[in-house]
Amino acid sequence: MAEDIQGTIISGTMRNEDVIPALLSYAREDYKIPLGELDILKEVVRAIEIREDWDSEYASEVCLGLFDIITEYLPEGYYCGSHPGDGSDFGIWRYEE
């Protein structure tokens, strides 16, 4: 049986300024997603940081985009997002049947 990869990336917060950097770090360092997929997002995050625009709809869309990019690289049956029982626990989870 394959190793279960589910688990928390960041928890206890729903703030974009906490979640987005944690997702980028996970995607780049832990999951080894090709940098080409992340380079544009890193530039966008820098722009958000400079403008201190973390609460914007745009920043929320960046966060959702990171969930989608990470999910694309996960094995079938897993997704990146919030835990079904805790909206402030973001990580890799199995789809519930």
C-alpha positions as a printed NumPy array, in Angstrom:
array([[  0.   ,   0.   ,   0.   ],
       [  1.278,   3.479,  -0.898],
       [  2.33 ,   5.935,   1.787],
       [ -0.462,   8.215,   3.021],
       [  0.65 ,  11.745,   2.16 ],
       [ -2.127,  13.667,   3.845],
       [ -1.361,  16.158,   6.554],
       [ -1.242,  19.782,   7.615],
       [  0.829,  22.441,   5.843],
       [ -0.346,  25.313,   8.072],
       [ -3.099,  25.556,  10.663],
       [ -4.683,  27.952,  13.102],
       [ -4.925,  30.827,  10.626],
       [ -6.933,  31.847,   7.611],
       [ -4.894,  34.969,   6.833],
       [ -3.525,  35.098,   3.29 ],
       [ -0.237,  36.547,   4.563],
       [  0.283,  33.326,   6.547],
       [ -1.245,  30.736,   4.218],
       [  0.216,  31.864,   0.86 ],
       [  3.905,  31.807,   1.926],
       [  3.399,  28.428,   3.623],
       [  1.836,  26.987,   0.458],
       [  4.613,  28.394,  -1.731],
       [  7.26 ,  26.95 ,   0.57 ],
       [  5.562,  23.561,   0.589],
       [  5.151,  23.514,  -3.19 ],
       [  8.749,  24.526,  -3.851],
       [ 10.676,  22.744,  -1.114],
       [  8.599,  19.831,   0.14 ],
       [  6.698,  18.7  ,  -2.906],
       [  9.235,  19.791,  -5.546],
       [  6.739,  21.32 ,  -7.966],
       [  8.692,  22.696, -10.948],
       [  9.702,  26.307, -10.4  ],
       [  8.213,  27.303, -13.746],
       [  4.802,  26.687, -12.226],
       [  5.61 ,  28.916,  -9.262],
       [  7.764,  31.748, -10.634],
       [  4.84 ,  33.929, -11.686],
       [  3.071,  33.323,  -8.384],
       [  6.201,  34.281,  -6.45 ],
       [  6.271,  37.592,  -8.325],
       [  2.581,  38.147,  -7.603],
       [  3.147,  37.446,  -3.912],
       [  5.991,  39.974,  -3.866],
       [  3.653,  42.58 ,  -5.365],
       [  1.013,  41.793,  -2.749],
       [  3.631,  42.127,   0.013],
       [  4.841,  45.479,  -1.272],
       [  1.316,  46.857,  -1.455],
       [  0.343,  45.177,   1.838],
       [ -2.708,  43.946,  -0.011],
       [ -3.187,  40.577,   1.714],
       [ -6.905,  41.069,   2.386],
       [ -7.754,  41.728,  -1.258],
       [ -9.852,  39.481,  -3.443],
       [ -6.785,  39.181,  -5.665],
       [ -4.713,  37.693,  -2.825],
       [ -7.52 ,  35.229,  -2.108],
       [ -7.503,  34.19 ,  -5.77 ],
       [ -3.728,  33.636,  -5.578],
       [ -4.278,  31.391,  -2.562],
       [ -6.927,  29.371,  -4.405],
       [ -4.592,  29.12 ,  -7.396],
       [ -1.878,  27.643,  -5.192],
       [ -4.313,  25.015,  -3.91 ],
       [ -5.092,  24.087,  -7.525],
       [ -1.436,  23.923,  -8.619],
       [ -0.464,  21.691,  -5.702],
       [ -3.521,  19.477,  -6.249],
       [ -2.473,  18.918,  -9.889],
       [  0.744,  17.253,  -8.682],
       [ -0.861,  15.044,  -6.033],
       [ -1.782,  11.411,  -6.564],
       [ -5.368,  10.683,  -7.513],
       [ -7.731,  10.852,  -4.557],
       [ -5.959,  13.748,  -2.788],
       [ -6.437,  17.507,  -2.813],
       [ -4.771,  20.556,  -1.317],
       [ -7.107,  22.79 ,   0.666],
       [ -8.789,  23.153,   4.011],
       [ -9.518,  20.141,   6.187],
       [-13.165,  19.05 ,   5.903],
       [-13.631,  19.457,   9.664],
       [-11.484,  22.557,  10.274],
       [-11.471,  25.49 ,   7.859],
       [ -8.233,  26.874,   9.332],
       [ -6.24 ,  23.651,   8.83 ],
       [ -4.722,  23.75 ,   5.334],
       [ -2.918,  20.783,   3.893],
       [ -3.142,  17.651,   1.797],
       [ -6.248,  15.539,   2.348],
       [ -7.971,  12.517,   0.842],
       [-11.263,  13.142,  -0.911],
       [-14.077,  11.811,   1.234],
       [-16.17 ,   9.143,  -0.439]])
